[in-house]
């Protein structure tokens, strides 16, 4: 599997607590911050859960 660059593009304010914790688990705490992470089934599920808050790119 490859690597993914994820960027938080929307705020976690007024989101359910589980979505906020998912963003933190992905390593995203502030808007417009990015992380490059290894793609896996676990990470894909987390990204799918908060996909409306993220921009995802293949690296």
Phi, psi and omega in degrees: 000156184265197179250151179236141172255117179248138181230131177280121183247349177229154183285154177268001178295139182065027175252155177300153184301323181295327177290322177298316180293327178295318177299317180296320179296330176280352178091019181250123182237338183227160178296147176063017174267144183238157174215144173256122183229156178286132180285133176208173180295320180297312181294321179299320177295320178295318179295319179298324182294325182239029184299333180288350179253356189238160166241128185242132179228145173279142179249000000 
